[in-house]
Amino acid sequence: MNTLNEIKKELKQEILSDLKNEQNLQDEELYGKIDELLLSRNDLSLKNRLYLRSAIFNSFRRLDVLSELLDDPTITEIMINSHKEIFIERFGHQEKWNRSFESEDQLEEVIQSIVSKVNRTVNTSNPIVDARLSDGSRVHVVLPPIALKGPTLTIRKFPEPITMDKLISYKSLSEEAAAFVKDLTRAGYNIFISGGTNSGKTTFLNALSQYIPAEERVITIEDSAELQIRNVHNLVSMETRNANSEGEGQVSMADLIKASLRMSPNRIIVGEVRGGEALDMLNAMNTGHDGSISTGHANSAKDMLKRMEVMILQAADLPLPAIRNMIASAIDVVIHLGRTNDRKRRVLEISEVLGVENGEIVLNPLYKFDGEKLQKLSALKQTDKLINKLQ
């Protein structure tokens, strides 16, 4: 007996041979054609008929086998190493999925469908690209010859915004720490969120954004739009653009940060800094845009500031003391996230940036995760913004 994948491929070919342009069909008509073919098969159980009905429709109108994974709310990440090899993450654990794409061409068609909808291009000349799905899920693509097994696709799902209350219920941070960062956000402290890959930086930023006063004007800047800010009405969201095949038309993160300064923002939120745009972000924070927020990759709060020094050196030949003074003047608080041994994402550290002493940036650790809970270590020393807000 043929496998379900073989039957699916066979039925798809029959539909394609009967219909010169299936895109002109309404969804109901396409379902009708699929049902007609399935009824002619006597070798299928009801369960297999229902699976094939959905799978064939998804291959024409959605993202093929990925549609089933995207519809599953328990799956948080989809990792496609090749058309034959798909892994998923569910509840923090990774496992191999028991299905695959029919061919490498089929996977490439899905990739092109995804990137074209957000005006991105990926090909042998430009084999690496970031994109997103309509629900906000983050997509990263790597094509051959860079990817040796074949087209590689990674999807990080963001099914719904997670509130600070949910993070508290997940024990990502304590109620006391949540109330503290709420006060910091409302008072207009410049906050930098650091952490490793998949530590929950974007999720935490989304949760933190619920405390931005609704009457403020906010500009968000990202490589690939992921932020879901719901409570701010005066919101402008901008996304970078890669160069076209002629090497023209690129709009970088630094370009967007500079543009945002002419848009009368109260706050600027930069999705993630990875390079020289860190200098533009710090300049924005240092020019009266209190309450700005950004994120970046690092192993600790202290390491994040060191990495930022390197990023700025990529953009400008400035003396290190000047860079450190700029960082200390711009950033008020660093919130560091990570995964603990139980694979849960948690706030591991909240530190206040006090300034520069003896040529080094000084941090005041306010909260630290001690292996069991987020423990308060000391009080905030620079309270001027909180005092002004409370008056």
C-alpha positions in Angstrom: 0.0 0.0 0.0 1.2 3.5 -0.8 2.2 5.7 2.1 0.1 8.8 2.9 2.8 11.1 1.5 2.8 9.1 -1.8 -1.0 9.3 -1.9 -0.9 13.0 -1.2 1.6 13.5 -4.0 -0.5 11.5 -6.4 -3.7 13.3 -5.6 -2.0 16.7 -5.9 -0.8 15.8 -9.4 -4.3 14.8 -10.4 -5.7 18.2 -9.3 -2.9 20.0 -11.1 -3.5 18.1 -14.3 -7.2 18.9 -14.2 -6.8 22.5 -13.3 -4.5 24.8 -15.2 -4.7 27.5 -12.5 -6.0 26.3 -9.2 -5.4 29.8 -7.7 -8.6 31.0 -9.5 -10.7 28.5 -7.5 -12.5 29.6 -4.3 -11.4 27.6 -1.2 -14.8 25.8 -1.2 -14.3 24.7 -4.8 -10.8 23.4 -4.1 -12.1 21.5 -1.1 -14.8 20.0 -3.3 -12.2 18.8 -5.8 -10.2 17.2 -3.1 -13.3 15.5 -1.6 -14.2 14.2 -5.0 -10.8 12.5 -5.4 -10.8 11.1 -1.8 -14.2 9.6 -2.2 -12.9 7.6 -5.2 -10.3 5.9 -3.0 -11.5 2.8 -1.2 -8.2 2.1 0.5 -8.3 5.0 3.0 -9.7 5.1 6.6 -11.8 8.1 7.7 -8.8 9.3 9.8 -6.5 9.2 6.8 -9.1 10.9 4.5 -9.4 13.8 7.0 -5.7 14.1 7.2 -5.2 14.1 3.4 -8.1 16.6 2.9 -6.3 19.1 5.2 -2.8 18.3 4.0 -3.6 18.7 0.3 -5.5 21.9 0.8 -2.6 23.3 2.9 -0.1 22.4 0.1 -2.1 24.6 -2.3 -3.2 27.5 -0.1 -1.1 27.6 3.0 2.4 26.5 4.0 2.0 22.8 3.3 3.1 20.5 6.1 4.1 23.5 8.2 0.4 24.5 8.6 -0.3 21.7 11.0 2.7 22.8 13.2 1.7 26.5 13.0 -1.8 25.7 14.1 -0.6 23.8 17.2 -0.4 26.3 20.1 1.8 24.0 22.2 4.7 24.2 19.6 7.0 27.2 20.2 9.7 26.5 17.6 10.0 24.7 14.2 13.4 23.7 13.0 13.7 22.4 9.5 17.2 21.1 8.8 16.3 19.8 5.4 13.1 18.7 3.5 13.5 15.3 5.2 14.3 16.4 8.7 12.0 18.6 10.9 12.4 19.1 14.6 9.9 20.9 16.9 10.1 22.5 20.4 7.2 21.8 22.7 7.1 22.8 26.4 10.9 23.6 26.2 11.8 20.1 24.9 12.9 19.4 21.3 11.8 16.3 19.4 11.9 15.1 15.8 8.6 15.3 13.9 7.3 12.2 12.1 6.5 14.0 8.9 8.5 15.8 6.2 8.2 17.7 2.9 7.8 15.6 -0.3 10.9 17.2 -1.9 13.5 19.9 -1.6 11.6 21.9 -4.3 8.5 21.8 -2.2 10.4 23.3 0.8 11.9 26.0 -1.4 8.4 26.9 -2.7 7.3 27.4 0.9 10.3 29.5 1.7 9.8 31.8 -1.3 6.1 32.2 -0.4 7.1 33.3 3.1 9.8 35.8 2.2 7.9 37.3 -0.8 5.0 38.3 1.4 7.3 40.6 3.5 9.2 42.0 0.4 12.4 40.0 1.1 14.5 38.1 -1.3 16.5 34.9 -0.7 18.5 33.1 -3.4 22.0 31.7 -4.0 23.4 35.3 -4.2 21.6 36.3 -0.9 21.3 32.9 0.9 20.5 34.2 4.4 17.4 36.2 5.3 15.1 37.1 8.2 11.4 37.3 7.7 8.1 36.9 9.5 4.7 35.3 9.2 1.4 37.1 9.3 0.9 36.1 13.0 4.3 37.7 13.9 6.3 34.5 14.1 10.0 35.0 13.4 11.5 33.2 10.4 15.1 32.7 9.5 16.2 31.1 6.2 19.5 29.7 5.1 19.8 28.3 1.5 22.5 26.1 -0.2 25.4 26.3 -0.7 25.7 27.8 2.8 23.3 25.1 4.2 24.9 21.8 3.3 21.8 19.6 3.8 19.5 21.7 1.8 17.2 24.7 2.5 17.1 25.4 6.3 14.2 27.1 7.9 13.7 28.1 11.6 10.4 29.5 12.8 10.1 31.0 16.3 6.3 31.3 17.1 4.8 34.2 18.9 1.1 33.0 19.2 -0.1 35.8 21.6 1.4 38.6 23.6 2.4 37.4 27.1 1.6 39.8 29.9 3.7 40.5 33.0 1.0 38.7 35.0 1.6 35.6 32.9 5.4 35.9 33.4 4.8 36.0 37.2 2.6 32.9 37.0 5.3 31.2 35.1 7.7 32.2 37.9 9.9 34.1 35.4 10.1 36.9 38.0 8.6 37.8 41.3 5.6 40.1 41.9 7.9 42.5 43.7 10.4 42.7 40.7 7.5 43.0 38.3 6.1 46.0 40.2 9.6 47.5 40.3 10.2 47.3 36.5 6.6 48.6 36.0 7.6 51.8 38.0 10.9 52.0 36.0 9.1 51.9 32.7 6.3 54.4 33.6 8.9 56.8 35.1 10.9 56.8 31.8 14.1 54.9 32.7 16.1 53.8 29.7 16.1 50.0 29.9 18.3 47.5 28.1 17.2 43.8 28.0 20.0 41.3 27.5 20.1 37.5 27.3 21.1 34.5 25.3 19.4 33.0 22.2 15.8 32.0 23.0 15.9 33.5 26.5 12.7 35.4 26.0 14.0 39.0 25.4 11.3 39.9 22.8 8.6 38.3 25.0 9.7 40.3 28.0 9.9 43.5 26.0 6.3 43.0 24.8 5.2 42.4 28.4 7.1 45.5 29.6 5.5 47.7 26.9 2.1 47.3 28.5 3.4 49.8 31.1 4.2 52.6 28.6 1.7 55.4 29.2 -1.0 55.1 26.4 -0.8 58.8 25.6 2.9 58.7 24.5 4.2 58.5 20.9 6.4 55.4 20.4 8.6 54.4 17.4 9.6 50.8 17.1 12.5 49.7 14.9 13.3 46.1 14.1 15.1 43.9 11.6 12.0 41.8 11.3 8.8 43.0 13.0 8.0 40.9 16.1 6.9 43.4 18.7 3.3 43.4 19.7 2.6 46.7 21.5 -1.1 46.9 22.1 -1.8 49.7 24.6 -0.1 52.6 22.8 -2.3 54.4 20.2 0.3 56.8 18.7 2.6 54.0 17.4 4.9 53.9 14.4 6.5 50.6 13.5 9.4 50.4 11.1 11.4 47.5 9.6 14.8 47.3 7.9 15.1 46.4 4.2 17.8 44.4 2.5 19.5 45.5 -0.6 18.0 44.3 -3.9 19.8 42.1 -6.5 21.7 45.2 -7.8 22.9 46.0 -4.3 20.7 49.0 -3.9 17.8 50.1 -1.7 19.1 48.9 1.7 17.6 50.5 4.7 19.6 49.7 7.9 18.7 49.8 11.5 21.0 52.8 11.9 19.1 54.6 9.1 15.8 54.0 10.8 17.0 55.2 14.2 18.2 58.4 12.6 14.9 58.8 10.8 13.0 58.2 14.1 14.6 61.2 15.7 12.7 63.4 13.2 9.4 61.9 14.0 8.8 63.5 17.4 8.9 60.3 19.5 8.6 60.1 23.3 10.2 56.7 23.3 12.2 54.7 20.8 12.2 50.9 21.0 14.9 49.1 19.1 14.1 45.4 18.7 17.7 44.1 18.9 21.1 45.7 18.4 23.8 43.6 16.9 26.4 46.0 15.5 27.2 49.6 14.8 23.6 50.8 15.2 24.2 50.6 18.9 25.9 54.0 18.6 22.8 55.6 17.0 20.6 53.9 19.7 22.7 55.4 22.5 22.6 58.8 20.8 18.8 58.6 20.8 18.7 57.7 24.5 21.1 60.6 25.2 19.0 63.2 23.4 15.9 63.4 25.6 14.0 60.2 24.6 13.6 58.9 28.2 12.0 55.5 28.5 13.6 54.0 25.4 14.1 50.2 25.4 16.3 47.9 23.4 17.6 44.3 23.5 20.8 42.4 22.8 22.6 39.1 23.1 24.9 38.6 26.1 25.7 36.2 28.9 25.2 38.8 31.8 24.4 42.4 32.4 28.1 43.2 32.7 28.9 41.3 29.5 26.2 43.2 27.6 27.9 46.5 28.4 31.2 45.1 27.2 29.6 43.8 24.0 28.1 47.2 23.4 31.6 48.8 23.6 32.6 46.5 20.7 29.5 47.3 18.7 30.2 51.0 19.0 33.8 50.6 17.9 32.5 48.9 14.8 30.7 52.1 13.9 33.1 54.8 15.0 36.7 55.3 16.0 36.1 56.7 19.4 38.3 56.5 22.5 37.1 53.8 25.0 36.6 56.2 27.9 34.2 58.3 25.7 32.3 55.1 24.7 31.9 54.0 28.4 30.7 57.5 29.4 28.2 57.4 26.6 26.8 54.0 27.6 26.6 54.9 31.3 24.9 58.2 30.5 22.3 56.5 28.2 21.3 53.3 29.9 19.8 53.4 33.4 18.9 49.7 34.0 19.9 46.4 32.5 17.5 43.4 32.8 19.2 40.1 32.0 17.2 37.0 31.1 18.2 33.4 30.6 17.2 29.7 31.0 17.7 27.9 34.3 18.5 24.2 34.6 14.8 23.4 34.5 14.7 25.0 31.0 12.4 27.8 32.1 13.0 31.3 31.0 13.6 33.7 33.9 14.8 37.1 34.8 18.3 36.3 36.2 19.5 39.8 37.1 18.3 43.4 37.3 21.2 45.9 37.6 21.4 49.7 37.8 24.0 51.6 35.8 25.6 54.1 38.2 28.2 55.7 36.0 31.9 55.4 35.4 34.5 55.0 38.1 38.3 54.4 37.6 37.6 54.0 33.8 35.0 51.2 34.3 31.2 51.2 34.1 29.8 50.5 37.6 26.7 48.4 38.1 24.5 48.2 41.2 22.9 44.7 41.3 19.3 45.2 42.4 17.9 41.7 42.0 19.6 38.4 41.3 18.3 34.8 40.7 19.9 32.7 43.4 18.9 29.3 42.0 15.5 29.3 43.5 14.0 32.8 43.2 14.8 36.4 42.2 16.4 37.8 45.3 16.4 41.6 46.1 20.0 42.7 46.8 19.9 46.5 47.1 17.7 49.5 46.5 17.7 51.8 43.5 20.2 54.6 44.1 19.3 56.9 41.2 15.7 57.7 42.1 15.3 61.1 40.5 13.0 60.0 37.7 10.8 58.0 40.1 10.5 61.0 42.4 9.6 63.3 39.5 7.0 60.9 38.3 5.4 60.5 41.7 5.2 64.3 42.3 
